[in-house]
């Protein structure tokens, strides 16, 4: 069976786009907490529970470099077709 190139490209891009979206989430939550927005408010805007926001904040605290653009991010953007 032959798969159309555009379908294959779209399917292969999904994992990269998913990881990029995770980075966007981390940075948005980080920016909001830096601005003093309460975690409950952030959670409400994201449609998640407050403990999930707390976990995201903890990830940022343990890995502050996630706030900066990385070579991996450039590769993911390319893989995602951006």
C-alpha positions, -999 to +999 in steps of 0.1 A: +000+000+000+013+034-009+006+064+014+002+098-001+033+120+007+012+148+023-005+123+046+028+108+056+043+143+062+013+153+083+015+122+104+052+125+110+049+161+120+025+154+149+051+142+175+072+173+168+042+196+170+032+179+203+065+186+219+065+222+206+031+227+222+044+214+255+072+239+254+047+267+246+027+255+276+057+256+299+067+291+288+031+305+290+027+292+325+061+304+335+053+339+322+020+340+339+035+329+373+063+355+368+036+381+364+019+370+396-011+353+382-024+327+407-021+291+398-058+285+402-065+313+377-039+297+353-055+263+358-090+277+350-077+293+318-061+261+307-090+238+318-068+218+341-066+213+379-043+235+400-020+206+409-012+203+371-001+239+370+020+233+401+037+204+383+045+226+353+059+253+376+081+226+392+094+214+358+104+250+350+121+253+384+141+221+379+149+230+342+151+268+338+167+264+304+132+253+291+124+290+290+150+296+263+150+285+226+171+255+220+187+238+190+162+209+196+134+233+193+147+245+159+148+209+147+113+202+160+100+233+141+116+220+110+102+185+115+068+200+122+069+219+089+072+254+104 
